[in-house]
Amino acid sequence: MKKFLTFHIFFRSATKSSAIFFLIAMSFFLGSKSAKALTISPARLELTGDPGSVISSELLLMNDQKESKRFYSSAENFEAQGEGGVPNFVAGTEGLSTWVNTSGEITLAPGEQRKVPFTITIPASAEPGGHFAAIFWSTTPSQGQGGQLAVGAKIGTLVLLRVSGDVKEEAGLVEFTSLNNQRWFDSVPVTFVFRLRNGGGDRLKPAGTITITSMLGQKVAELSANPAENNVLPASIRRFEVVWPQEFAGNLNRPAGYWQTVKHQWNHFAFGLYTAKLDLKWGVESVEQMMATQRVLLVPWQLLTLCVLIIALILIGGRVGIRRYNAWIIARARDSRH
């Protein structure tokens, strides 16, 4: 499903090698939806082409401002940076960014949206495998006077191209555990983490499930291992996080006080040893599979201590009531004799 993406990267006046602010770039890679100047769709394009072929596609641009604006296009290659999926953009003189041909500039009226075509001309000598770039649109030309980058904003679409041919596919599961290697929890949610290494020549998009079973062997949940359909770029490791139950995804804040915690544990009761089984599939030419398991213990001790206290009070109150009742029966029997 296509996502709308609006993302702003600010540049300092510097030479061509000036770096993009990668912390803000995370919003670009994850698909931020806040619109301030321009909206572009889709956020990501995954294409396949043969060496020597030409791919034609289009982007949808919409001017979110209340005045006409002119936007300028540019393209940059990108590679993986860290394990969080944040792209490292690199202005290059070769690679996919140089194969992209778009309209150099476009003027949009207030609120106007327009489909903008572009082409990718794949060289006949292109190496089979993955090639990655971003098509940017900016409110200022990409190059100012003196070879400097102008101060402005950029938004863009990621383009992930697979050039057909003999492409090496290799992957390895580096780790499957719970967040921070925590084994004991007092309540859900529990975040499971797996890290996948891509040693192949193209992006790798894992698919599969994490199945949660109780200590009695009952399946309590089946989670998508990669719900956002994220990719692992070649020669990199990517970290994936999956939240159980999925209703807590995006909201991992735990209750602050004792009574709030007890209420949470009551509404989302989980107790005992649970097993999480990861079942991953990957590959284009041939589908490969990898599996791993992880166990976590859930003990809602706040709720349990409250239940024990209530039961103890009931038992004590019952004993006192029985004693008083017996004393009343004995006293009544004595009175009846007289």
Secondary structure, 3 states (H helix, E strand, C coil): CCCCECCCEECCCCCCCCCCCHHHHHHHHHCCCCCCCEEEECCEEEEEECCCCEEEEEEEEEECCCCCEEEEEEEEEEEEECCCCEEEEECCCCCHHHHEEECCEEEECCCCEEEEEEEEECCCCCCCEEEEEEEEEECCCCCCHHHCCCCCEEEEEEEEEEECCCCCCCEEEEEEEEHHHCCEECCCCEEEEEEEEECCCCCECCEEEEEEECCCCCEEEEEECCCCCCCECCCEEEEEEEEECHHHCCCCCCCCCHHHHHHHHHHCCCCEEEEEEEEEEECCCCCEEEEEEEEEEECCHHHHHHHHHHHHHHHHHHHHHHHHHHHHHHHHHHHHHC
